[in-house]
Amino acid sequence: MSTTESDTSSEETPARTSAAGGLPRSVLVLMAVACGLSVAGNYFAQPLVEAIRSDLGVSATVAALVVTAAQAGYALGLVFLVPLGDLLERRKLAVALTALTALLLAVTSAAWNGPMLLVGTTLTGLFSVAAQVVVPYAATLAAPEERGRAVGTVMSGLLLGILLSRTVAGFLAEVGTWRTVYWVNAILMALMAVTLWKVLPALRAPSGLRYPALLRSTATLLRTEPVLRLRCAMGFLAFAAFGVLWTALGFVLASPPYGWSEGAIGLFGLVGAAGAAMAISAGRLADRGYVHRVSGAGAALLALSWLPMAAGKSSLAALLIGVIVLDLAVQAVHISNQNIVYALRPEARNRLNSAYMTSYFLGGALGSAITSTVRVDYGWSGVCLLGAIVSVLGVLVWIVDRVRARSYPR
């Protein structure tokens, strides 16, 4: 099955009933905030590792594992929980996952030793995939001609949650302790669960499958949908490039000629907020029928962003330009990918999202892992070359996708 520039796949009947007249902007903003709060908890620990180590009396290795535990839990949630959106009533699922995230954030904040902290963080990550249930939920509730805007708006909230989490964590830890960060998020998530229950319309699109068959069908979708496979590959490579940059960037800014403090480096991450604006713009362009052009332009810009980045070792202006262009490009590719994937089979959007986001997440993890070695052995030049190679591969995947679409039109 393929998709074209003007794809207008049929919607599930429950969605049309629930979203008659389109999805109100206030509800979209609420869903965006819910996504941001859900994912933020997975990144709080990054600037708090030393404070956690000191307070709990654990080793630096155990404290650092908090970050890994959150990501591991999130990966498991993408595979095993997100597909449930095609089986269960979606409002109940989104609210349940949000409430459980609030509970586990409270457990994490009350941890008195390393094992309890790791368990709390892992389970928080597991249930925080509420964000990845909300995104296809918004796509289904939105009118077809507004789906791109809906996905872009909700994803902008998710991106801002990731970007702002480290800055907010540092501020709240200064005001209180590292536990304050998790308590505040737990309270906000609990309030969000209540709000989502009151505001969101009920929506169920029965798949007719039991849970084991539902999980198997996700693999079946990957096997039978070539567009899904290609878009998973593009997402994998785009987020791998993202991981390459942000894994190495802190070391560059901390070294001469910059020599920035940890606080200043954390604030530098805010330049990535430009990507949130691109998420909304990419969604609107998708609604106008330019989804494939946006993804192609994003892939090309991602490859080109490494040119100014290569000069960023000694030029802050070049580094800023490269980082902004890269963030804009990654979001353009990501949002257009999601719009294309969601149009393939409306009745299976959560399983499609599970397959796509798992690939996306794995790309980022692999990019970060490889960069850790490349940076030590080859420095910033090696990092930029790695990022450029990964990004060019993304352009090649886009070309394959377009050639295939012309060879096998719908």
TIKE-849763 format. One line per field, with one value per residue (C-alpha): residue number from 0; x, y, z. Coordinates in Angstrom, 3 decimals, always signed. Example, Ala and Ser with C-alpha at 12.3 -4.5 7.8 and 13.67 -1.06 7.14 Angstrom:
! residues 2
num = [0 | 1];
c1 = [+12.300 | +13.670];
c2 = [-4.500 | -1.060];
c3 = [+7.800 | +7.140];
END
This chain:
! residues 410
num = [0 | 1 | 2 | 3 | 4 | 5 | 6 | 7 | 8 | 9 | 10 | 11 | 12 | 13 | 14 | 15 | 16 | 17 | 18 | 19 | 20 | 21 | 22 | 23 | 24 | 25 | 26 | 27 | 28 | 29 | 30 | 31 | 32 | 33 | 34 | 35 | 36 | 37 | 38 | 39 | 40 | 41 | 42 | 43 | 44 | 45 | 46 | 47 | 48 | 49 | 50 | 51 | 52 | 53 | 54 | 55 | 56 | 57 | 58 | 59 | 60 | 61 | 62 | 63 | 64 | 65 | 66 | 67 | 68 | 69 | 70 | 71 | 72 | 73 | 74 | 75 | 76 | 77 | 78 | 79 | 80 | 81 | 82 | 83 | 84 | 85 | 86 | 87 | 88 | 89 | 90 | 91 | 92 | 93 | 94 | 95 | 96 | 97 | 98 | 99 | 100 | 101 | 102 | 103 | 104 | 105 | 106 | 107 | 108 | 109 | 110 | 111 | 112 | 113 | 114 | 115 | 116 | 117 | 118 | 119 | 120 | 121 | 122 | 123 | 124 | 125 | 126 | 127 | 128 | 129 | 130 | 131 | 132 | 133 | 134 | 135 | 136 | 137 | 138 | 139 | 140 | 141 | 142 | 143 | 144 | 145 | 146 | 147 | 148 | 149 | 150 | 151 | 152 | 153 | 154 | 155 | 156 | 157 | 158 | 159 | 160 | 161 | 162 | 163 | 164 | 165 | 166 | 167 | 168 | 169 | 170 | 171 | 172 | 173 | 174 | 175 | 176 | 177 | 178 | 179 | 180 | 181 | 182 | 183 | 184 | 185 | 186 | 187 | 188 | 189 | 190 | 191 | 192 | 193 | 194 | 195 | 196 | 197 | 198 | 199 | 200 | 201 | 202 | 203 | 204 | 205 | 206 | 207 | 208 | 209 | 210 | 211 | 212 | 213 | 214 | 215 | 216 | 217 | 218 | 219 | 220 | 221 | 222 | 223 | 224 | 225 | 226 | 227 | 228 | 229 | 230 | 231 | 232 | 233 | 234 | 235 | 236 | 237 | 238 | 239 | 240 | 241 | 242 | 243 | 244 | 245 | 246 | 247 | 248 | 249 | 250 | 251 | 252 | 253 | 254 | 255 | 256 | 257 | 258 | 259 | 260 | 261 | 262 | 263 | 264 | 265 | 266 | 267 | 268 | 269 | 270 | 271 | 272 | 273 | 274 | 275 | 276 | 277 | 278 | 279 | 280 | 281 | 282 | 283 | 284 | 285 | 286 | 287 | 288 | 289 | 290 | 291 | 292 | 293 | 294 | 295 | 296 | 297 | 298 | 299 | 300 | 301 | 302 | 303 | 304 | 305 | 306 | 307 | 308 | 309 | 310 | 311 | 312 | 313 | 314 | 315 | 316 | 317 | 318 | 319 | 320 | 321 | 322 | 323 | 324 | 325 | 326 | 327 | 328 | 329 | 330 | 331 | 332 | 333 | 334 | 335 | 336 | 337 | 338 | 339 | 340 | 341 | 342 | 343 | 344 | 345 | 346 | 347 | 348 | 349 | 350 | 351 | 352 | 353 | 354 | 355 | 356 | 357 | 358 | 359 | 360 | 361 | 362 | 363 | 364 | 365 | 366 | 367 | 368 | 369 | 370 | 371 | 372 | 373 | 374 | 375 | 376 | 377 | 378 | 379 | 380 | 381 | 382 | 383 | 384 | 385 | 386 | 387 | 388 | 389 | 390 | 391 | 392 | 393 | 394 | 395 | 396 | 397 | 398 | 399 | 400 | 401 | 402 | 403 | 404 | 405 | 406 | 407 | 408 | 409];
c1 = [+0.000 | +1.309 | +0.457 | +0.447 | +0.647 | -3.118 | -3.872 | -7.236 | -7.687 | -11.041 | -11.459 | -12.827 | -16.499 | -16.013 | -13.531 | -15.940 | -18.614 | -16.318 | -14.571 | -17.448 | -16.440 | -12.766 | -10.669 | -10.863 | -7.554 | -7.958 | -8.133 | -5.104 | -3.116 | -4.188 | -2.996 | +0.300 | +0.858 | -0.023 | +2.607 | +5.229 | +4.610 | +4.628 | +8.034 | +9.721 | +10.108 | +12.416 | +14.975 | +14.908 | +17.753 | +20.320 | +21.353 | +20.632 | +22.937 | +25.442 | +22.709 | +21.041 | +24.369 | +25.171 | +21.720 | +21.274 | +24.903 | +25.111 | +27.949 | +28.216 | +27.519 | +24.223 | +23.174 | +23.936 | +21.850 | +18.748 | +18.841 | +19.305 | +16.520 | +14.035 | +14.890 | +14.691 | +11.246 | +10.099 | +11.308 | +9.342 | +6.252 | +6.523 | +6.501 | +4.024 | +1.669 | +1.222 | -0.504 | -3.237 | -4.714 | -6.075 | -7.694 | -8.932 | -11.018 | -8.443 | -9.508 | -9.413 | -6.005 | -4.504 | -5.878 | -4.743 | -1.206 | -1.061 | -2.278 | +0.208 | +3.005 | +2.000 | +2.064 | +5.485 | +6.932 | +5.854 | +7.515 | +10.710 | +10.701 | +10.350 | +13.124 | +15.453 | +17.987 | +19.364 | +17.219 | +13.965 | +15.044 | +15.852 | +12.559 | +10.570 | +12.377 | +12.004 | +8.264 | +7.823 | +9.423 | +7.219 | +3.947 | +5.102 | +4.297 | +0.919 | +2.380 | +2.578 | -1.050 | -2.170 | -0.516 | -2.457 | -5.520 | -5.283 | -4.749 | -7.912 | -10.051 | -8.988 | -10.827 | -8.867 | -7.949 | -6.551 | -4.723 | -1.269 | -1.799 | -3.096 | -0.101 | +2.332 | +0.790 | +0.784 | +4.329 | +5.525 | +4.398 | +6.295 | +9.450 | +9.224 | +8.788 | +12.087 | +13.926 | +12.664 | +12.874 | +16.587 | +16.334 | +13.272 | +14.872 | +17.932 | +15.829 | +13.538 | +16.487 | +18.060 | +14.843 | +14.365 | +16.131 | +16.208 | +13.083 | +11.176 | +11.428 | +9.661 | +7.034 | +6.036 | +5.743 | +3.753 | +1.207 | +0.944 | +0.466 | -2.256 | -4.091 | -3.594 | -5.158 | -8.303 | -8.410 | -7.986 | -10.840 | -13.156 | -12.175 | -11.340 | -14.139 | -14.389 | -13.027 | -12.801 | -11.837 | -12.020 | -9.326 | -11.047 | -7.748 | -6.579 | -3.473 | -0.910 | -2.331 | -2.287 | +1.452 | +2.077 | +0.080 | +2.523 | +5.266 | +2.873 | +2.334 | +6.091 | +6.285 | +3.358 | +3.604 | +6.679 | +5.902 | +5.979 | +9.362 | +10.845 | +9.466 | +10.757 | +14.182 | +13.979 | +12.917 | +15.678 | +18.338 | +16.957 | +16.900 | +20.291 | +21.667 | +19.924 | +21.563 | +24.973 | +24.763 | +23.381 | +25.639 | +28.793 | +27.679 | +28.094 | +31.723 | +32.459 | +30.890 | +32.710 | +36.098 | +38.229 | +37.612 | +34.137 | +34.658 | +31.007 | +29.549 | +27.005 | +24.248 | +25.137 | +25.335 | +21.877 | +20.451 | +22.018 | +19.593 | +16.795 | +17.855 | +16.253 | +12.886 | +12.902 | +12.061 | +8.732 | +7.739 | +8.744 | +6.576 | +3.471 | +4.530 | +5.324 | +1.902 | +0.148 | +2.104 | +1.103 | -2.548 | -1.960 | -0.645 | +3.103 | +3.954 | +6.474 | +8.161 | +8.496 | +10.107 | +12.480 | +13.443 | +13.918 | +16.204 | +18.279 | +18.568 | +19.596 | +22.525 | +23.477 | +23.346 | +26.630 | +28.532 | +28.261 | +28.440 | +31.922 | +33.093 | +31.375 | +34.427 | +35.761 | +32.752 | +29.731 | +27.711 | +28.344 | +27.482 | +24.205 | +23.220 | +24.000 | +22.086 | +19.000 | +18.937 | +19.386 | +16.551 | +14.233 | +15.131 | +14.621 | +11.160 | +10.218 | +11.164 | +9.517 | +6.170 | +5.821 | +6.711 | +3.992 | +1.380 | +2.284 | +2.314 | -0.995 | -2.686 | -1.767 | -4.338 | -6.467 | -7.798 | -4.235 | -2.720 | -1.416 | +0.322 | +1.750 | +2.949 | +4.458 | +6.476 | +7.552 | +8.437 | +10.336 | +12.491 | +12.850 | +13.884 | +16.389 | +17.973 | +18.598 | +20.020 | +22.371 | +23.475 | +24.344 | +26.182 | +28.351 | +29.098 | +30.528 | +33.294 | +33.764 | +34.174 | +36.981 | +38.871 | +38.261 | +37.059 | +34.468 | +35.457 | +34.718 | +31.373 | +30.370 | +31.414 | +29.370 | +26.343 | +26.684 | +26.911 | +23.825 | +21.922 | +22.870 | +21.586 | +18.277 | +18.178 | +18.816 | +15.922 | +13.635 | +14.694 | +13.973 | +10.540 | +9.702 | +10.969 | +8.922 | +5.800 | +6.111 | +6.733 | +3.832 | +1.162 | -2.061];
c2 = [+0.000 | +3.444 | +7.054 | +10.101 | +13.862 | +14.136 | +11.047 | +11.312 | +7.910 | +7.100 | +7.601 | +5.419 | +6.073 | +6.760 | +9.518 | +11.340 | +11.196 | +12.455 | +15.132 | +16.591 | +20.033 | +19.402 | +19.332 | +22.585 | +24.383 | +24.381 | +20.575 | +20.375 | +22.599 | +20.439 | +17.305 | +19.024 | +19.953 | +16.394 | +15.021 | +17.463 | +16.636 | +12.891 | +12.772 | +15.394 | +12.940 | +10.787 | +13.602 | +15.218 | +13.092 | +14.220 | +17.430 | +15.916 | +12.881 | +14.331 | +15.538 | +12.103 | +10.343 | +12.541 | +12.301 | +8.530 | +7.624 | +5.536 | +5.262 | +7.553 | +4.530 | +3.753 | +7.413 | +7.585 | +4.435 | +6.458 | +8.065 | +4.694 | +3.117 | +5.778 | +5.250 | +1.467 | +1.727 | +4.059 | +1.633 | -1.213 | +0.987 | +1.791 | -1.911 | -3.302 | -0.469 | +1.892 | -0.772 | -1.015 | +2.152 | -0.022 | -2.378 | -0.299 | +2.847 | +5.568 | +8.131 | +5.520 | +4.303 | +7.802 | +8.748 | +5.467 | +5.817 | +9.463 | +8.588 | +5.721 | +8.041 | +10.446 | +7.609 | +6.357 | +9.883 | +10.108 | +6.750 | +7.995 | +11.190 | +9.166 | +6.661 | +5.989 | +3.819 | +3.070 | +0.007 | +1.814 | +4.798 | +2.600 | +0.697 | +3.925 | +5.527 | +2.477 | +2.192 | +5.948 | +5.614 | +2.624 | +4.453 | +7.808 | +6.483 | +8.071 | +10.743 | +8.256 | +7.257 | +10.884 | +11.738 | +9.213 | +9.968 | +13.600 | +12.508 | +10.407 | +13.059 | +15.811 | +16.469 | +14.969 | +18.383 | +19.433 | +16.245 | +17.606 | +20.669 | +18.479 | +16.146 | +19.070 | +20.938 | +17.929 | +16.973 | +20.531 | +20.066 | +16.802 | +18.421 | +21.373 | +18.916 | +17.272 | +20.552 | +22.377 | +19.416 | +19.818 | +23.567 | +23.238 | +20.356 | +22.449 | +25.405 | +23.351 | +21.470 | +24.817 | +25.953 | +22.638 | +19.322 | +16.802 | +15.229 | +18.493 | +18.055 | +14.688 | +15.761 | +18.774 | +16.688 | +14.020 | +16.619 | +18.132 | +14.705 | +13.816 | +17.044 | +16.335 | +12.870 | +14.408 | +17.127 | +14.669 | +12.549 | +15.559 | +17.122 | +14.363 | +12.566 | +8.784 | +6.951 | +3.261 | +1.646 | -2.103 | -4.075 | -7.433 | -8.837 | -10.177 | -8.641 | -11.256 | -11.069 | -7.267 | -7.302 | -9.764 | -7.585 | -4.714 | -6.870 | -7.843 | -4.179 | -3.709 | -6.715 | -5.787 | -1.979 | -0.879 | +2.801 | +2.118 | +0.403 | +3.278 | +5.910 | +3.929 | +3.975 | +7.733 | +8.316 | +6.011 | +7.939 | +11.401 | +10.750 | +9.039 | +12.319 | +14.165 | +11.827 | +12.323 | +16.082 | +16.288 | +13.557 | +15.406 | +19.033 | +19.360 | +18.265 | +20.852 | +23.691 | +22.654 | +22.632 | +25.532 | +27.985 | +27.971 | +26.620 | +27.016 | +26.007 | +23.198 | +25.756 | +27.643 | +24.388 | +23.443 | +26.761 | +26.241 | +23.387 | +25.960 | +26.884 | +23.601 | +25.175 | +26.339 | +22.755 | +23.145 | +25.888 | +23.682 | +20.858 | +23.021 | +24.443 | +20.977 | +19.787 | +22.660 | +22.026 | +18.376 | +19.464 | +21.398 | +18.309 | +18.972 | +16.208 | +14.403 | +17.640 | +18.651 | +15.339 | +15.577 | +19.158 | +18.188 | +15.292 | +17.559 | +20.309 | +17.711 | +16.690 | +20.320 | +21.305 | +19.516 | +21.990 | +24.946 | +22.472 | +21.417 | +24.995 | +25.151 | +23.973 | +27.535 | +29.580 | +29.995 | +31.581 | +28.602 | +26.207 | +28.030 | +27.981 | +24.279 | +23.330 | +25.361 | +23.996 | +20.436 | +20.741 | +22.256 | +19.515 | +16.650 | +17.925 | +18.410 | +14.797 | +13.465 | +15.258 | +14.491 | +10.849 | +10.616 | +12.124 | +9.668 | +6.673 | +7.564 | +7.736 | +4.150 | +2.391 | +4.664 | +1.692 | +0.691 | +4.068 | +3.066 | -0.024 | +2.030 | +4.585 | +1.817 | +0.508 | +3.959 | +5.399 | +2.270 | +2.655 | +6.388 | +5.785 | +3.060 | +5.407 | +8.008 | +5.417 | +4.001 | +7.461 | +8.396 | +5.122 | +5.346 | +9.030 | +8.290 | +6.257 | +8.450 | +11.607 | +10.091 | +8.700 | +11.332 | +14.474 | +16.960 | +16.469 | +12.762 | +13.514 | +15.869 | +13.338 | +10.631 | +12.932 | +13.869 | +10.217 | +9.269 | +12.260 | +11.541 | +7.988 | +9.572 | +11.506 | +8.265 | +6.547 | +9.446 | +9.081 | +5.340 | +6.087 | +8.580 | +6.291 | +3.445 | +5.646 | +6.497 | +2.860 | +1.509 | +4.248 | +3.620];
c3 = [+0.000 | -0.877 | -0.212 | -2.463 | -2.062 | -1.953 | +0.110 | +1.825 | +3.388 | +4.892 | +8.593 | +11.331 | +11.956 | +15.688 | +14.808 | +12.558 | +15.199 | +17.952 | +15.955 | +13.995 | +12.835 | +13.549 | +16.709 | +18.742 | +19.181 | +22.969 | +22.966 | +20.670 | +23.033 | +25.980 | +24.183 | +23.336 | +26.994 | +28.053 | +25.668 | +26.909 | +30.569 | +29.831 | +28.170 | +30.382 | +33.258 | +31.165 | +30.876 | +34.314 | +35.641 | +33.057 | +34.879 | +38.315 | +38.291 | +40.775 | +43.135 | +43.062 | +43.670 | +46.646 | +48.252 | +47.926 | +48.495 | +45.336 | +42.851 | +39.843 | +37.621 | +39.372 | +39.263 | +35.544 | +34.973 | +35.890 | +32.441 | +30.724 | +32.802 | +31.704 | +28.033 | +28.381 | +29.968 | +27.197 | +24.520 | +26.129 | +26.268 | +22.558 | +21.712 | +24.243 | +25.296 | +22.329 | +20.148 | +22.812 | +21.333 | +18.512 | +21.030 | +23.976 | +24.279 | +23.730 | +26.304 | +29.068 | +27.877 | +27.671 | +31.103 | +32.705 | +31.362 | +32.463 | +35.975 | +36.266 | +35.162 | +37.954 | +40.501 | +39.408 | +39.405 | +43.050 | +43.757 | +42.094 | +44.152 | +47.367 | +46.523 | +49.451 | +47.629 | +44.184 | +43.334 | +44.194 | +42.117 | +39.111 | +39.358 | +39.673 | +36.753 | +34.513 | +35.179 | +34.738 | +31.307 | +30.490 | +31.144 | +29.779 | +26.291 | +26.966 | +24.690 | +21.819 | +22.390 | +22.350 | +18.999 | +16.848 | +19.009 | +17.857 | +14.244 | +14.374 | +16.056 | +13.649 | +10.404 | +7.456 | +6.061 | +9.472 | +10.417 | +9.626 | +11.804 | +14.626 | +14.535 | +14.243 | +17.181 | +19.498 | +18.491 | +19.148 | +22.748 | +22.986 | +21.599 | +23.994 | +26.877 | +25.961 | +25.392 | +28.487 | +30.889 | +31.618 | +32.190 | +34.427 | +36.338 | +37.092 | +38.251 | +40.521 | +41.988 | +42.884 | +44.567 | +46.401 | +45.824 | +42.982 | +44.546 | +44.052 | +40.286 | +40.355 | +42.907 | +40.823 | +37.674 | +39.536 | +40.680 | +37.195 | +35.620 | +38.126 | +37.291 | +33.589 | +33.940 | +35.432 | +32.766 | +29.889 | +31.253 | +31.372 | +28.041 | +25.552 | +23.718 | +24.003 | +20.984 | +20.308 | +17.027 | +17.681 | +15.880 | +16.397 | +17.671 | +21.012 | +22.552 | +21.352 | +17.824 | +18.064 | +18.763 | +15.943 | +13.578 | +14.177 | +12.682 | +9.893 | +9.058 | +8.746 | +6.444 | +4.208 | +4.054 | +2.072 | +2.704 | +6.444 | +6.135 | +4.149 | +6.517 | +9.495 | +7.843 | +7.275 | +10.880 | +12.144 | +10.213 | +11.046 | +14.782 | +14.572 | +13.162 | +15.996 | +18.516 | +16.885 | +17.379 | +20.890 | +22.273 | +21.205 | +21.448 | +25.206 | +25.005 | +22.308 | +24.299 | +27.478 | +25.707 | +24.462 | +22.879 | +24.467 | +27.986 | +28.915 | +32.275 | +32.595 | +33.106 | +29.938 | +27.970 | +29.238 | +28.063 | +24.630 | +24.159 | +23.987 | +20.456 | +19.507 | +20.313 | +16.689 | +15.850 | +17.640 | +15.210 | +12.290 | +13.638 | +13.272 | +9.893 | +8.515 | +9.631 | +7.858 | +4.659 | +4.861 | +4.971 | +1.734 | -0.047 | +0.221 | +2.666 | +0.446 | -0.601 | +3.042 | +3.961 | +1.002 | +1.804 | +5.452 | +4.519 | +2.245 | +4.889 | +7.459 | +5.254 | +4.539 | +8.225 | +8.856 | +6.632 | +9.047 | +11.938 | +10.809 | +11.312 | +14.696 | +16.598 | +16.446 | +15.303 | +17.546 | +14.721 | +12.436 | +15.243 | +15.977 | +12.303 | +12.020 | +15.174 | +14.226 | +10.665 | +11.929 | +14.460 | +11.854 | +9.380 | +11.832 | +12.736 | +9.067 | +8.334 | +11.493 | +11.184 | +7.468 | +8.161 | +10.795 | +8.493 | +5.727 | +8.083 | +9.753 | +6.345 | +5.466 | +7.656 | +9.862 | +11.832 | +12.837 | +13.681 | +17.106 | +15.725 | +12.874 | +15.422 | +17.551 | +14.599 | +13.437 | +16.862 | +17.884 | +14.758 | +15.435 | +19.041 | +18.100 | +15.577 | +18.255 | +20.644 | +18.010 | +16.885 | +20.457 | +21.111 | +17.980 | +18.586 | +22.021 | +20.354 | +17.279 | +19.349 | +21.425 | +18.422 | +15.740 | +17.510 | +16.259 | +12.605 | +12.886 | +14.552 | +11.727 | +9.084 | +10.828 | +11.014 | +7.344 | +6.239 | +8.248 | +6.856 | +3.233 | +3.704 | +4.703 | +1.428 | -0.480 | +1.334 | +0.368 | -3.278 | -3.166 | -1.699 | -4.463 | -7.241 | -5.818 | -5.616 | -9.319 | -10.278 | -8.228 | -8.112 | -6.209];
END
